[in-house]
Amino acid sequence: MLSSEHACALPTNHDKSSDWSWIPGVECRRIAAWILWWLGYPDQARQQSHEAITLAQERAHPHSLAWALFYAALLHCLCRKGQAAQERAEATIALARQQEVPGMLARRTILRGWVLAEEGQRAEGIVQMRQGLAALQAAGLGLLRPLFLVLLAEVCGHMGQADEGLSILDEARALAQKHGARYYEAELHRVRGELLLMRAMEPHAEAEACFQHALEVARRQQAKSLELRAAMSLSRLWQRQGKRDEARQPLAEVYGWFAEGFDTADLQEAKVLLEDLS
């Protein structure tokens, strides 16, 4: 079951105007896809997302379709499928302009920047992500800003900009606390731990504490997808410290829980890591 803490923290469309109409079936499927990924059901999440898009297309409802496509792009981002995320993000633009969806172009710019970074064009990716974030802030739209900031911080880490990434995470944490946006809290702590490791000559206790905290938050929220990521980060740290038995235990536990989504990057990486620890 989805914990009450997690359910209350999930994003909804607070940016909506009362003048816009919505197809309930599209909204339910779109939100269900978001929740299912968090709970550890990526295949079911993608199926619900596909159904949301299909229903919006069948009803010829551009506004609902724009949001269904955007959240599909975000879902593919979470699944780390860059090309699919880019395709969905691009498909939202004409619809968003037609329907005058506030901030949709900025959101698309952020996701496009993330895709570029994933493809190795990290400097350009960071520029576009910052441009999109600035546009959202100027429009007063903060719905997904904590999540986008965590994504940006992680990209900065890949560029070797650990201090910049940590500064961005401080902003993300402040926003999450201010608005009660706790849906990405576990990932915030995990990425912080990874960035701390980049600044030290050797792994240290503060990074380990971040990974442990990320695990605790993910377990409390029943967010299996984020628990898997936190377990991988902790297992890699312990592996480097020579604690092979300790490293295997938390990862094997959460990996063994999954029954689908084995084509996703996180589960594939977890499998390889477990094999290395065997």
C-alpha positions in Angstrom: 0.0 0.0 0.0 1.0 3.6 -0.5 1.8 5.3 2.8 -0.1 8.4 3.8 3.1 10.3 4.0 3.9 9.4 0.4 0.4 10.0 -0.9 0.2 13.5 0.6 3.6 14.4 -0.9 2.9 13.4 -4.5 2.6 16.3 -7.0 -0.8 17.2 -8.4 -1.7 19.9 -10.9 -1.8 22.9 -8.6 -0.9 25.0 -11.7 -4.3 24.2 -13.3 -6.7 27.0 -14.2 -10.3 26.7 -13.3 -11.2 27.4 -16.9 -9.6 24.2 -18.1 -11.5 20.9 -18.4 -10.0 17.5 -17.6 -10.8 14.0 -18.5 -10.9 12.1 -15.2 -9.8 8.8 -16.8 -6.7 10.4 -18.2 -5.9 12.1 -14.9 -6.3 8.9 -12.9 -4.1 6.9 -15.2 -1.4 9.6 -15.4 -1.3 9.9 -11.6 -1.4 6.1 -11.2 1.6 5.8 -13.5 3.6 8.2 -11.3 2.6 6.3 -8.1 3.3 2.9 -9.6 6.9 3.8 -10.5 7.5 5.1 -7.0 6.1 1.9 -5.5 8.4 -0.3 -7.7 6.1 -1.3 -10.6 7.8 0.3 -13.7 6.1 -1.9 -16.2 2.6 -1.2 -14.8 3.6 2.5 -14.6 4.4 2.6 -18.3 1.2 0.8 -19.2 -0.9 3.3 -17.3 1.0 6.2 -18.9 0.4 4.7 -22.3 -3.3 4.3 -21.6 -3.6 7.9 -20.4 -2.1 9.1 -23.7 -4.3 6.8 -25.7 -7.5 7.9 -23.9 -6.7 11.6 -24.3 -6.1 11.0 -28.1 -9.3 9.0 -28.4 -11.2 11.9 -26.8 -9.4 14.5 -28.9 -8.7 16.4 -25.7 -5.5 18.4 -26.3 -5.1 19.8 -22.8 -5.3 16.4 -21.1 -3.0 15.0 -23.8 -0.4 17.6 -23.2 -0.2 16.7 -19.5 -0.3 13.0 -20.2 2.6 13.3 -22.6 4.6 15.5 -20.2 4.3 13.0 -17.3 5.1 10.2 -19.7 8.3 12.1 -20.5 9.0 12.5 -16.8 8.3 8.8 -16.2 10.9 7.8 -18.9 13.3 10.2 -17.3 12.9 8.4 -13.9 13.3 5.1 -15.7 16.5 6.6 -17.3 15.3 6.1 -20.9 16.6 9.3 -22.4 15.3 8.9 -26.0 11.8 8.0 -25.0 11.8 10.9 -22.5 12.9 13.3 -25.3 10.3 12.1 -27.7 7.4 12.6 -25.2 8.8 16.0 -24.1 8.9 17.2 -27.7 5.4 16.0 -28.4 4.0 18.2 -25.7 5.2 21.5 -27.1 2.7 22.2 -29.9 -0.1 21.1 -27.6 1.1 23.2 -24.7 1.3 26.3 -26.8 -2.1 25.7 -28.2 -3.6 25.1 -24.8 -1.4 27.8 -23.1 -0.2 25.4 -20.3 1.9 27.6 -18.0 5.5 26.5 -17.7 5.3 23.5 -20.1 8.0 24.9 -22.4 10.2 25.4 -19.4 9.6 21.9 -18.2 10.4 20.5 -21.6 13.6 22.5 -21.6 14.6 20.9 -18.3 14.0 17.4 -19.5 15.7 18.1 -22.8 18.7 19.3 -20.9 18.7 16.2 -18.8 18.6 14.0 -22.0 21.6 15.9 -23.4 23.5 15.3 -20.2 22.7 11.6 -20.3 24.0 11.5 -23.9 27.3 13.0 -22.9 26.6 16.7 -23.7 26.7 17.6 -20.1 27.7 21.3 -20.3 24.9 22.1 -22.8 22.5 19.9 -20.7 23.3 21.9 -17.6 22.7 25.2 -19.5 19.3 24.1 -20.7 18.3 22.7 -17.3 19.2 26.0 -15.7 17.3 28.0 -18.3 14.2 25.9 -17.8 14.4 26.2 -14.0 14.8 29.9 -14.2 11.7 30.2 -16.4 9.7 28.1 -14.0 10.8 30.3 -11.1 10.0 33.5 -13.0 6.5 32.1 -13.6 6.0 31.2 -10.0 5.6 27.5 -10.8 7.4 25.3 -8.2 5.4 22.0 -8.5 8.3 19.8 -9.6 11.2 22.1 -8.8 12.7 19.9 -6.0 12.8 16.9 -8.4 14.4 19.0 -11.2 17.0 20.4 -8.8 18.0 16.9 -7.7 18.4 15.9 -11.3 20.5 19.0 -12.0 22.7 18.4 -8.9 23.4 14.8 -10.1 24.4 16.1 -13.6 26.7 18.6 -11.9 28.3 15.7 -10.1 28.9 13.9 -13.3 30.7 17.1 -14.5 32.9 17.0 -11.4 31.1 20.0 -9.9 30.4 18.4 -6.5 30.3 21.7 -4.6 27.8 23.2 -7.1 25.7 20.1 -6.9 25.6 20.3 -3.1 24.6 23.9 -3.2 21.7 23.0 -5.5 20.6 20.2 -3.2 20.5 22.7 -0.3 18.0 24.7 -2.4 16.0 21.6 -3.2 15.8 20.6 0.4 14.7 24.0 1.5 11.9 24.0 -1.1 10.8 20.5 -0.2 10.6 21.4 3.5 8.7 24.6 2.7 6.1 23.0 0.5 6.0 19.5 2.1 7.2 18.0 -1.2 8.7 14.8 0.2 8.2 12.6 -2.8 11.8 12.8 -3.8 13.4 13.1 -0.3 15.1 9.7 -0.5 16.8 10.6 -3.7 17.9 14.0 -2.4 19.8 12.3 0.4 21.3 9.6 -1.9 22.6 12.2 -4.4 24.0 14.2 -1.6 26.0 11.2 -0.4 27.3 10.6 -3.9 28.4 14.2 -4.2 30.1 14.1 -0.8 32.1 11.1 -1.9 33.4 13.1 -4.9 34.9 15.7 -2.6 36.8 13.2 -0.4 39.9 11.2 -1.0 38.2 8.2 0.6 34.6 7.3 1.5 33.6 8.8 4.8 30.9 8.5 7.4 28.8 11.5 6.3 28.2 10.0 2.9 27.3 6.6 4.4 24.8 8.4 6.7 23.2 10.0 3.7 22.7 6.6 2.0 21.4 5.1 5.2 18.9 8.0 5.6 17.8 7.6 2.0 17.1 3.9 2.6 15.1 4.7 5.7 13.0 7.3 4.0 12.4 5.1 1.0 11.3 2.2 3.2 9.1 4.4 5.2 7.4 5.7 2.1 7.3 2.2 0.5 9.1 3.8 -2.5 10.8 0.7 -3.8 12.3 2.4 -6.9 14.1 4.9 -4.6 15.0 2.2 -2.1 16.8 0.3 -4.9 18.9 3.3 -5.8 19.8 4.0 -2.2 20.7 0.3 -1.6 23.0 0.4 -4.7 24.8 3.5 -3.5 25.3 2.0 0.0 26.4 -1.3 -1.5 29.0 0.3 -3.8 30.4 2.2 -0.8 30.7 -0.9 1.3 32.2 -2.8 -1.6 35.0 -0.2 -1.9 35.6 -0.6 1.8 35.9 -4.3 1.5 32.6 -5.1 3.2 31.4 -7.5 0.6 28.9 -9.4 2.8 27.4 -6.2 4.2 27.3 -4.7 0.8 25.2 -7.6 -0.7 22.6 -7.8 2.0 20.5 -4.6 1.5 20.7 -4.7 -2.3 19.8 -8.4 -2.5 16.8 -7.8 -0.3 15.3 -5.0 -2.3 16.3 -6.5 -5.7 14.6 -9.8 -4.8 11.4 -7.9 -4.1 11.0 -6.8 -7.7 8.9 -8.8 -10.1 9.0 -6.5 -13.2 10.9 -3.8 -14.8 14.1 -5.8 -15.4 14.8 -3.9 -18.6 15.2 -0.6 -16.7 18.6 0.8 -16.1 18.4 0.6 -12.3 17.5 -3.0 -12.1 20.1 -3.9 -14.7 22.8 -2.1 -12.8 21.6 -3.8 -9.5 21.9 -7.2 -11.1 25.4 -6.5 -12.3 26.4 -5.2 -8.9 25.0 -8.3 -7.1 26.9 -10.5 -9.5 30.1 -8.7 -8.6 29.4 -9.2 -4.9 28.7 -12.9 -5.2 
